[in-house]
Amino acid sequence: MSDDTLASAGLYTDELNKIRVLEPTAAQQTTELKEECKEFMDNIVEFRTIADKLISTVDGLQAQVEQQKMKAIGARNLLQSVTKQREAQQQQLQALITEKKLELERLRLQYDSLLQTEAEQNEFIEQLLMQK
């Protein structure tokens, strides 16, 4: 039988002269498509692996960023706390200085008053001594 007679019956021969139901070009295209699909699936698996690694890396970095962010917030809060404590301490010292200045002024006035009283008493003593 010839190839044309077999082809009209829907049968074909391949390069090894085996009888096939599919046309050789269709069989070859099917084989090529199968290989391309396998290659595509391998690429998809490789892409998935790379994407999973990227996601895990980004998750790790996100956790580190979050940790550093919390440390920065803690440091900022501590700094604000220290600043407020220093301001409160400065206000307390300012109040103490004002209080001591007032006490100094009161004692100076009392000292001046005592000096005046001493002078008056010395003058009175002198007058008594002169009268005798």
C-alpha positions in Angstrom: 0.0 0.0 0.0 1.1 3.5 -0.7 1.3 6.4 1.7 -1.5 8.1 -0.1 -3.8 5.1 0.2 -3.1 4.9 4.0 -3.6 8.6 4.4 -7.0 8.4 2.7 -7.9 5.8 5.3 -6.7 8.0 8.2 -3.5 6.0 8.7 0.0 7.3 8.4 3.5 5.9 8.6 6.3 7.5 10.7 10.0 7.6 10.0 10.4 4.0 11.4 7.6 2.9 9.0 5.2 2.2 11.9 1.5 2.8 11.2 0.1 5.8 13.1 -3.4 7.2 13.5 -2.1 10.8 13.6 -0.5 12.6 10.8 3.3 12.8 11.4 3.4 16.6 11.5 0.5 16.6 14.0 2.3 14.0 16.1 5.5 16.0 15.9 3.7 19.2 16.8 2.0 17.4 19.7 5.3 16.1 20.9 6.8 19.6 20.7 3.8 21.1 22.5 4.2 18.4 25.2 7.9 19.4 25.6 7.0 23.1 25.7 4.4 22.5 28.3 6.8 20.5 30.4 9.4 23.4 30.0 6.7 25.9 30.9 5.7 23.9 34.0 9.4 23.7 35.0 9.6 27.5 34.6 6.4 28.0 36.7 7.8 25.8 39.4 11.1 27.7 39.4 9.2 31.0 39.4 7.1 29.8 42.4 10.3 28.8 44.2 11.9 32.2 43.6 8.6 34.0 44.6 8.4 32.0 47.8 12.0 32.9 48.7 11.3 36.5 47.9 8.2 36.5 50.0 10.1 34.9 53.0 12.9 37.4 52.6 10.5 40.4 52.5 8.7 39.0 55.5 12.0 38.7 57.4 12.9 42.2 56.5 9.4 43.4 57.5 9.9 41.8 60.9 13.3 43.5 61.3 11.9 46.9 60.2 9.1 46.5 62.7 11.5 45.6 65.5 13.7 48.6 64.7 10.6 50.8 64.5 9.6 49.7 68.0 13.2 50.4 69.3 13.1 53.9 67.7 9.7 54.6 69.3 11.0 53.5 72.6 14.1 55.6 72.3 12.0 58.6 71.3 9.7 58.1 74.3 12.6 57.8 76.6 14.2 60.9 75.3 10.9 62.8 75.7 10.6 61.5 79.3 14.2 62.6 80.1 13.5 66.0 78.6 10.3 66.4 80.7 12.2 65.3 83.8 14.9 67.8 83.2 12.4 70.6 82.6 10.6 69.7 85.8 13.9 69.6 87.7 14.8 73.0 86.2 11.5 74.4 87.4 12.0 73.0 90.9 15.5 74.5 91.0 14.2 77.8 89.8 11.5 77.8 92.5 14.2 76.9 95.1 16.4 79.8 93.9 13.4 82.2 94.1 12.6 80.9 97.6 16.2 81.3 98.7 16.4 84.9 97.3 13.3 85.8 99.2 14.7 84.3 102.4 18.0 86.2 101.8 16.1 89.4 101.4 14.1 88.8 104.5 17.3 88.0 106.5 19.0 91.1 105.1 16.1 93.3 106.2 16.1 91.6 109.6 19.9 92.2 109.8 19.5 95.8 108.9 16.7 96.1 111.5 19.0 94.5 114.1 21.8 96.8 113.2 19.5 99.8 113.7 18.3 98.4 117.0 21.9 97.9 118.1 22.8 101.4 117.1 19.8 102.8 119.0 20.6 100.7 122.1 24.3 101.8 121.9 23.2 105.4 121.7 20.8 104.9 124.6 23.6 103.3 126.7 25.9 106.2 125.8 23.2 108.7 126.9 22.8 106.8 130.2 26.5 106.8 130.8 26.8 110.4 130.2 24.0 111.3 132.6 25.8 109.6 135.5 
